[in-house]
Structures are given as structure tokens and as C-alpha cells.
Amino acid sequence: MKLDFDVLVIGSGPAGMTAAIYLKQADRNVAIIDGNAPGGQLNRINSIENYSGFSKISGPELAFNMFNQLQDNKVDYKYGKVQEIKKESDYFIVSTEKEIFSVKAVIIATGRNPKELGLENEKQLLGRGISFCAICDGSLYRNKKIALVGNSKETLEEALYLTNLVSELLIVIKEEELIECDLKDKIINNSKIKVINNSIITKLNSEDKKLSSIIIKNIKTNQSEEIELSALFEYNGYQPNTEFIDCLKNNGYIVVNQQMRTNIKGIFACGDVIDKEVYQVSTAVAEGAIAGLQASKYID
Ligand SMILES: Cc1cc2nc3c(=O)[nH]c(=O)nc-3n(C[C@H](O)[C@H](O)[C@H](O)COP(=O)(O)OP(=O)(O)OC[C@H]3O[C@@H](n4cnc5c(N)ncnc54)[C@H](O)[C@@H]3O)c2cc1C
């Protein structure tokens, strides 16, 4: 069988790009593949203020820098969404919709995607009022009334970013109070923001195929209310992108050891796709470095 690469890195977010750079610098024949633009979730971040070496940098700028470094290192970049990984004798066969690669080792760095609320119409209204990303879609709703659903630090970060653009912003939370974090006071003191507590969204209404209003239900009083708005930004947790690989997982997240090895010899994983405590750029990059070096050792 013809070998295409020593190692194929799946996913070009910070974890995958770092793994590929380490492999290339160890003189390995490595390629990286992604079904989307390079940078992964970085492309959704307005401002990063906790990544060492940069007091403040936008996510797309950091993604651009990482991608430039990948190109400076002449890493082979492929476009495609991986659908299956199969073991055949000593090789892994990795398939996308259009291509098949045979490789000695695989690094999975496919991250995770936002979870939908599971409401009727939700999929059809995606990009037509429903969004998961303030930095990508916020400017579409300039001077409009919008809502966010969720109660994580990320929700509050996104809310503060969006208040610079929109006229009015509601945060719908099912809890009594907003999450305790350093942003809570800024949210409470912002006159454009109203928090609707003890509530869930039960229905999405549309006009001309665009979101026009939401129905929210107070879970304490059981009273429902319709709110007219232009957009709903959803922050409802995440689903790891691991459907194409049959390895040991916990709630869909890939289980690895300290060397980023999965339970399948020759398959490594790193970044947001793994089962861990801290989901950040710095941890993704660190795990990418370990996965790259360990995959290089495995080839030996
Ligand atoms: C709104 C927001 C704000 C954040 N703010 C911060 C912050 O301030 N500081 C911080 O440190 N972190 C922050 N994070 C978290 C940080 O973005 C992630 O921890 C980091 O991007 C994870 O990197 P990754 O490479 O593991 O995964 P990702 O960045 O998710 O990249 C995964 C890549 O894999 C690709 N992929 C998925 N499935 C496939 C497939 N089947 N085939 C091919 N390619 C595939 C995707 O297209 C994507 O490009 C934030 C995240 C969000 C969403």
C-alpha cells in the first residue's frame, strides 16, 4: 500500500496547527486537514486576553499568525471533512467525502461545536436570526433587539461584545442568578442588558423565513411570554466532533493519557476534543505540542 503521510493531523485549530508544526520540525512527512477555515474556534473570539505573550489579540489575528507559521514550515494543508478512520495492517485509512489517505499515525484535533437547543425550526433559522457566534454575526444585528440564551462566562463575554452593536440585549437563563464571575457586575450595570431569569425558550417564530420572536416560559410560574427580536445567540454547551472515530470516549470526548495517546495505538488526540478540565487556547496548544512529539516518537 502507498503511504501518503507519516502523520495526518485532523483539525486546524490551535491544537492541530501546533501538533503539525512540531511534527514538521521533527522532519516528519505531515499533513493537516480541515473541513473549514484554519483557526477553528479562534475565528469566533473577539478578544483574547489570557494567552501568554499577547496582552490582547483578536482570535482571527492569532489564527492568521498560527496559519502563517504553518505555511512557513511548509506543512501540507488539505481541505476536507474526515468521515472515517479504519485500521488496515500497519496503516490507518482516513476518508473524507472526496479523498482517501493512508498514514502511519493520526492526531485528532477536531475540537467541539456548540449544541443546539433542540427546538422546531432551529436548523432552518440558523443564519437567519439564530447564531452561535457573536463575532461572526453580531454586525448583522446593529441597532436591533436581540437575546442570548445561556449562563456561562462565555455567554457574558459575548453579551458585552454585542452591547457595542445592538440597541437592546436580553439574557435568558434558567437559573435564578447569573454565574459568579468577574464579568457579572459589568453585565448587571449595563443599561442595554436585561437578564430574564428562571426561564427557558420553548418556541421560535419566524416571518419571511427569518426569526421574528421567541416564546419564553418562566419555569417557576409556568407563565409564557412572546418577545419580538431580530436574533437569538445560543450558548448551550458543546458537542465534541468525534463521530468518525470509534475509540474510548467519555460523553463523546476522547479519553487520552498524559502522552495524548488514545486507546488505539497510533491514534493521538489533543485540544478541546479530549476529556479534560480546562478548554482554552493555551491548553490546546500545549496538548498539540505533546501529541506532535509523541506521534513522532511512535513513527520511530
Ligand atoms: C466565543 C469563544 C470565546 C473563547 N474565548 C477564549 C479565550 O478568551 N481564551 C482562551 O484561551 N480560549 C477561549 N476560547 C476557547 C478556545 O477557542 C478553544 O479552547 C480552542 O480553540 C480549542 O482549540 P482546538 O484546536 O482544540 O479546537 P478548535 O479551535 O475547535 O478547532 C477544531 C478544528 O477541527 C475542524 N474539524 C472538526 N471536525 C472535523 C472533521 N471531521 N474533519 C476535519 N476537520 C474537522 C474544525 O473545522 C476546526 O477548525 C473561546 C471559545 C469560544 C467559542
The ligand as an SDF file (V2000), in Angstrom:
LIG
                    3D

 53 58  0  0  0  0  0  0  0  0999 V2000
  -16.7350   32.5280   21.9120 C   0  0  0  0  0  0  0  0  0  0  0  0
  -15.4860   31.8590   22.4300 C   0  0  0  0  0  0  0  0  0  0  0  0
  -14.6040   32.5840   23.2310 C   0  0  0  0  0  0  0  0  0  0  0  0
  -13.4270   31.9730   23.7070 C   0  0  0  0  0  0  0  0  0  0  0  0
  -12.5480   32.7310   24.4200 N   0  0  0  0  0  0  0  0  0  0  0  0
  -11.3500   32.1880   24.7760 C   0  0  0  0  0  0  0  0  0  0  0  0
  -10.3600   32.9930   25.4460 C   0  0  0  0  0  0  0  0  0  0  0  0
  -10.5640   34.1880   25.6930 O   0  0  0  0  0  0  0  0  0  0  0  0
   -9.1740   32.4000   25.7880 N   0  0  0  0  0  0  0  0  0  0  0  0
   -8.9090   31.0890   25.5240 C   0  0  0  0  0  0  0  0  0  0  0  0
   -7.8060   30.6320   25.8370 O   0  0  0  0  0  0  0  0  0  0  0  0
   -9.8250   30.3070   24.8930 N   0  0  0  0  0  0  0  0  0  0  0  0
  -11.0340   30.8200   24.5230 C   0  0  0  0  0  0  0  0  0  0  0  0
  -11.9610   30.0390   23.8800 N   0  0  0  0  0  0  0  0  0  0  0  0
  -11.6700   28.5800   23.7170 C   0  0  0  0  0  0  0  0  0  0  0  0
  -10.7120   28.2790   22.5660 C   0  0  0  0  0  0  0  0  0  0  0  0
  -11.2060   28.8800   21.3880 O   0  0  0  0  0  0  0  0  0  0  0  0
  -10.6090   26.7630   22.3590 C   0  0  0  0  0  0  0  0  0  0  0  0
  -10.2040   26.1680   23.5670 O   0  0  0  0  0  0  0  0  0  0  0  0
   -9.5900   26.4000   21.2760 C   0  0  0  0  0  0  0  0  0  0  0  0
   -9.9220   26.9930   20.0340 O   0  0  0  0  0  0  0  0  0  0  0  0
   -9.5370   24.8860   21.0920 C   0  0  0  0  0  0  0  0  0  0  0  0
   -8.6660   24.5840   20.0470 O   0  0  0  0  0  0  0  0  0  0  0  0
   -8.7540   23.1890   19.2450 P   0  0  0  0  0  0  0  0  0  0  0  0
   -7.6720   23.2530   18.2230 O   0  0  0  0  0  0  0  0  0  0  0  0
   -8.7520   22.0660   20.2050 O   0  0  0  0  0  0  0  0  0  0  0  0
  -10.1960   23.1340   18.5800 O   0  0  0  0  0  0  0  0  0  0  0  0
  -10.9460   24.1270   17.5910 P   0  0  0  0  0  0  0  0  0  0  0  0
  -10.4450   25.5020   17.7250 O   0  0  0  0  0  0  0  0  0  0  0  0
  -12.3870   23.8610   17.8230 O   0  0  0  0  0  0  0  0  0  0  0  0
  -10.5490   23.5900   16.1260 O   0  0  0  0  0  0  0  0  0  0  0  0
  -11.0270   22.3500   15.6630 C   0  0  0  0  0  0  0  0  0  0  0  0
  -10.9270   22.3170   14.1390 C   0  0  0  0  0  0  0  0  0  0  0  0
  -11.2600   20.9860   13.6900 O   0  0  0  0  0  0  0  0  0  0  0  0
  -12.0410   21.0680   12.5000 C   0  0  0  0  0  0  0  0  0  0  0  0
  -12.8330   19.8420   12.3700 N   0  0  0  0  0  0  0  0  0  0  0  0
  -13.8530   19.4000   13.1500 C   0  0  0  0  0  0  0  0  0  0  0  0
  -14.3110   18.2090   12.7170 N   0  0  0  0  0  0  0  0  0  0  0  0
  -13.5780   17.8960   11.6060 C   0  0  0  0  0  0  0  0  0  0  0  0
  -13.5710   16.7840   10.7120 C   0  0  0  0  0  0  0  0  0  0  0  0
  -14.4060   15.7420   10.8550 N   0  0  0  0  0  0  0  0  0  0  0  0
  -12.6840   16.7830    9.6810 N   0  0  0  0  0  0  0  0  0  0  0  0
  -11.8210   17.8290    9.5110 C   0  0  0  0  0  0  0  0  0  0  0  0
  -11.7700   18.8970   10.3480 N   0  0  0  0  0  0  0  0  0  0  0  0
  -12.6370   18.9280   11.3790 C   0  0  0  0  0  0  0  0  0  0  0  0
  -12.8970   22.3200   12.7400 C   0  0  0  0  0  0  0  0  0  0  0  0
  -13.3690   22.8220   11.4870 O   0  0  0  0  0  0  0  0  0  0  0  0
  -11.9230   23.2590   13.4520 C   0  0  0  0  0  0  0  0  0  0  0  0
  -11.2300   24.0760   12.5340 O   0  0  0  0  0  0  0  0  0  0  0  0
  -13.1560   30.6010   23.4110 C   0  0  0  0  0  0  0  0  0  0  0  0
  -14.0480   29.8860   22.6010 C   0  0  0  0  0  0  0  0  0  0  0  0
  -15.1990   30.4950   22.1360 C   0  0  0  0  0  0  0  0  0  0  0  0
  -16.1460   29.7060   21.2500 C   0  0  0  0  0  0  0  0  0  0  0  0
  1  2  1  0
  2  3  1  0
  2 52  2  0
  3  4  2  0
  4  5  1  0
  4 50  1  0
  5  6  2  0
  6  7  1  0
  6 13  1  0
  7  8  2  0
  7  9  1  0
  9 10  1  0
 10 11  2  0
 10 12  1  0
 12 13  2  0
 13 14  1  0
 14 15  1  0
 14 50  1  0
 15 16  1  0
 16 17  1  0
 16 18  1  0
 18 19  1  0
 18 20  1  0
 20 21  1  0
 20 22  1  0
 22 23  1  0
 23 24  1  0
 24 25  2  0
 24 26  1  0
 24 27  1  0
 27 28  1  0
 28 29  2  0
 28 30  1  0
 28 31  1  0
 31 32  1  0
 32 33  1  0
 33 34  1  0
 33 48  1  0
 34 35  1  0
 35 36  1  0
 35 46  1  0
 36 37  1  0
 36 45  1  0
 37 38  2  0
 38 39  1  0
 39 40  1  0
 39 45  2  0
 40 41  1  0
 40 42  2  0
 42 43  1  0
 43 44  2  0
 44 45  1  0
 46 47  1  0
 46 48  1  0
 48 49  1  0
 50 51  2  0
 51 52  1  0
 52 53  1  0
M  END
$$$$
